[in-house]
Amino acid sequence: MDTEDVKRYIVRNVKSVSGLRPLAAELHVSPEKLRKDFRKAEGIPISKFITLTKVERAKDLLKGTDKYCFEICFEAGFSREDGGSRIFKRVTGMTMGEYRESGRRKRGSA
Protein backbone atom coordinates (compact mmCIF):
# COMPACT_ATOMS: atom_id res chain seq x y z
CA MET A 1 0.00 0.00 0.00
CA ASP A 2 1.45 3.34 -1.08
CA THR A 3 0.80 6.13 1.41
CA GLU A 4 0.81 8.77 -1.34
CA ASP A 5 -2.06 6.91 -3.03
CA VAL A 6 -3.95 6.85 0.27
CA LYS A 7 -3.41 10.60 0.72
CA ARG A 8 -4.57 11.32 -2.84
CA TYR A 9 -7.65 9.17 -2.28
CA ILE A 10 -8.50 11.05 0.91
CA VAL A 11 -8.03 14.46 -0.74
CA ARG A 12 -10.17 13.50 -3.74
CA ASN A 13 -12.90 11.90 -1.64
CA VAL A 14 -12.74 13.99 1.53
CA LYS A 15 -16.49 14.58 1.56
CA SER A 16 -17.23 10.85 1.83
CA VAL A 17 -14.34 9.76 4.08
CA SER A 18 -16.03 9.09 7.40
CA GLY A 19 -13.42 7.20 9.36
CA LEU A 20 -10.71 4.59 9.43
CA ARG A 21 -12.83 1.45 9.05
CA PRO A 22 -14.85 2.58 6.01
CA LEU A 23 -11.69 3.98 4.42
CA ALA A 24 -9.79 0.74 5.00
CA ALA A 25 -12.67 -1.26 3.50
CA GLU A 26 -12.68 1.02 0.45
CA LEU A 27 -8.93 0.55 0.04
CA HIS A 28 -9.14 -3.23 0.66
CA VAL A 29 -6.77 -3.23 3.62
CA SER A 30 -7.23 -3.91 7.31
CA PRO A 31 -7.85 -0.84 9.48
CA GLU A 32 -4.90 -1.75 11.70
CA LYS A 33 -2.49 -2.07 8.76
CA LEU A 34 -3.70 1.22 7.29
CA ARG A 35 -3.33 2.99 10.63
CA LYS A 36 0.15 1.61 11.33
CA ASP A 37 1.55 2.03 7.82
CA PHE A 38 0.23 5.57 7.48
CA ARG A 39 1.64 6.70 10.81
CA LYS A 40 5.01 5.10 10.08
CA ALA A 41 5.27 6.73 6.65
CA GLU A 42 3.79 10.16 7.48
CA GLY A 43 4.57 10.64 11.16
CA ILE A 44 0.98 11.56 12.00
CA PRO A 45 -2.14 9.49 12.60
CA ILE A 46 -4.34 8.99 9.56
CA SER A 47 -7.27 10.44 11.52
CA LYS A 48 -5.34 13.71 11.91
CA PHE A 49 -4.56 13.76 8.19
CA ILE A 50 -8.25 13.28 7.40
CA THR A 51 -9.19 16.10 9.78
CA LEU A 52 -6.57 18.47 8.34
CA THR A 53 -7.72 17.63 4.82
CA LYS A 54 -11.31 18.46 5.74
CA VAL A 55 -10.21 21.76 7.30
CA GLU A 56 -8.22 22.65 4.15
CA ARG A 57 -11.28 21.87 2.02
CA ALA A 58 -13.38 24.12 4.26
CA LYS A 59 -10.80 26.90 3.95
CA ASP A 60 -10.92 26.65 0.15
CA LEU A 61 -14.71 26.81 0.19
CA LEU A 62 -14.71 29.77 2.58
CA LYS A 63 -12.31 31.66 0.31
CA GLY A 64 -13.99 30.71 -2.94
CA THR A 65 -17.72 30.73 -2.21
CA ASP A 66 -20.36 32.60 -0.29
CA LYS A 67 -21.98 29.40 0.94
CA TYR A 68 -23.24 29.24 4.48
CA CYS A 69 -20.89 27.72 7.04
CA PHE A 70 -23.24 24.78 7.64
CA GLU A 71 -23.13 23.96 3.90
CA ILE A 72 -19.34 24.19 3.92
CA CYS A 73 -19.13 21.82 6.89
CA PHE A 74 -21.01 19.15 4.96
CA GLU A 75 -19.15 19.77 1.68
CA ALA A 76 -15.83 19.49 3.51
CA GLY A 77 -16.89 16.10 4.87
CA PHE A 78 -17.80 16.88 8.46
CA SER A 79 -20.78 14.83 9.57
CA ARG A 80 -22.23 17.58 11.77
CA GLU A 81 -22.11 21.35 11.44
CA ASP A 82 -21.31 22.00 15.09
CA GLY A 83 -18.57 19.36 15.10
CA GLY A 84 -17.05 20.74 11.90
CA SER A 85 -17.15 24.29 13.21
CA ARG A 86 -15.53 23.25 16.47
CA ILE A 87 -12.78 21.28 14.71
CA PHE A 88 -12.17 24.15 12.28
CA LYS A 89 -11.70 26.57 15.18
CA ARG A 90 -9.45 24.17 17.09
CA VAL A 91 -7.18 23.68 14.06
CA THR A 92 -7.09 27.26 12.72
CA GLY A 93 -7.68 29.31 15.87
CA MET A 94 -10.56 31.11 14.10
CA THR A 95 -14.22 30.53 13.53
CA MET A 96 -15.27 29.94 9.94
CA GLY A 97 -16.75 33.43 9.79
CA GLU A 98 -13.53 34.99 11.11
CA TYR A 99 -11.49 33.02 8.57
CA ARG A 100 -13.73 34.14 5.71
CA GLU A 101 -13.59 37.76 6.88
CA SER A 102 -9.80 37.71 7.21
CA GLY A 103 -9.58 36.51 3.60
CA ARG A 104 -11.83 39.34 2.47
CA ARG A 105 -9.71 41.91 4.29
CA LYS A 106 -6.55 40.56 2.64
CA ARG A 107 -8.14 40.68 -0.82
CA GLY A 108 -9.49 44.16 -0.20
CA SER A 109 -6.08 45.56 0.74
CA ALA A 110 -4.24 44.00 -2.21
C-alpha positions as MATLAB code, in Angstrom:
seq = 'MDTEDVKRYIVRNVKSVSGLRPLAAELHVSPEKLRKDFRKAEGIPISKFITLTKVERAKDLLKGTDKYCFEICFEAGFSREDGGSRIFKRVTGMTMGEYRESGRRKRGSA';
ca = [
       0.000    0.000    0.000;
       1.446    3.342   -1.084;
       0.802    6.128    1.406;
       0.809    8.766   -1.340;
      -2.059    6.906   -3.034;
      -3.950    6.854    0.267;
      -3.409   10.601    0.723;
      -4.569   11.316   -2.840;
      -7.651    9.166   -2.279;
      -8.499   11.054    0.915;
      -8.029   14.462   -0.737;
     -10.168   13.502   -3.745;
     -12.901   11.901   -1.639;
     -12.744   13.992    1.528;
     -16.487   14.579    1.564;
     -17.226   10.854    1.829;
     -14.342    9.762    4.082;
     -16.033    9.088    7.398;
     -13.423    7.201    9.364;
     -10.711    4.590    9.428;
     -12.830    1.451    9.049;
     -14.850    2.576    6.008;
     -11.690    3.980    4.419;
      -9.790    0.737    4.997;
     -12.672   -1.258    3.498;
     -12.680    1.016    0.453;
      -8.927    0.546    0.042;
      -9.137   -3.231    0.658;
      -6.772   -3.232    3.618;
      -7.229   -3.907    7.315;
      -7.850   -0.841    9.479;
      -4.898   -1.754   11.697;
      -2.488   -2.069    8.764;
      -3.697    1.218    7.285;
      -3.328    2.986   10.632;
       0.148    1.609   11.328;
       1.551    2.034    7.817;
       0.228    5.569    7.484;
       1.637    6.702   10.808;
       5.008    5.096   10.082;
       5.270    6.735    6.653;
       3.789   10.163    7.479;
       4.574   10.637   11.158;
       0.978   11.564   12.000;
      -2.138    9.488   12.603;
      -4.343    8.987    9.562;
      -7.273   10.444   11.522;
      -5.342   13.706   11.909;
      -4.556   13.763    8.187;
      -8.253   13.281    7.401;
      -9.195   16.104    9.780;
      -6.575   18.471    8.344;
      -7.715   17.627    4.817;
     -11.313   18.461    5.739;
     -10.209   21.761    7.296;
      -8.216   22.646    4.152;
     -11.281   21.872    2.019;
     -13.385   24.115    4.263;
     -10.800   26.902    3.950;
     -10.920   26.654    0.148;
     -14.707   26.812    0.186;
     -14.709   29.768    2.584;
     -12.308   31.658    0.313;
     -13.988   30.708   -2.940;
     -17.715   30.729   -2.211;
     -20.364   32.602   -0.292;
     -21.984   29.398    0.941;
     -23.245   29.239    4.477;
     -20.892   27.720    7.038;
     -23.237   24.776    7.639;
     -23.125   23.961    3.903;
     -19.344   24.191    3.919;
     -19.132   21.820    6.888;
     -21.009   19.153    4.960;
     -19.145   19.772    1.677;
     -15.835   19.487    3.510;
     -16.895   16.098    4.867;
     -17.805   16.877    8.459;
     -20.775   14.832    9.571;
     -22.232   17.583   11.772;
     -22.112   21.348   11.440;
     -21.314   21.997   15.088;
     -18.569   19.364   15.104;
     -17.051   20.740   11.898;
     -17.146   24.291   13.213;
     -15.526   23.247   16.471;
     -12.781   21.275   14.707;
     -12.174   24.152   12.284;
     -11.695   26.571   15.181;
      -9.454   24.167   17.092;
      -7.182   23.682   14.057;
      -7.091   27.262   12.724;
      -7.683   29.308   15.870;
     -10.555   31.113   14.105;
     -14.223   30.528   13.530;
     -15.267   29.935    9.942;
     -16.746   33.428    9.794;
     -13.534   34.987   11.109;
     -11.486   33.023    8.574;
     -13.732   34.143    5.715;
     -13.590   37.762    6.883;
      -9.798   37.705    7.206;
      -9.581   36.510    3.601;
     -11.833   39.341    2.467;
      -9.709   41.909    4.292;
      -6.549   40.555    2.636;
      -8.138   40.680   -0.823;
      -9.488   44.164   -0.198;
      -6.081   45.560    0.741;
      -4.241   44.000   -2.208;
];
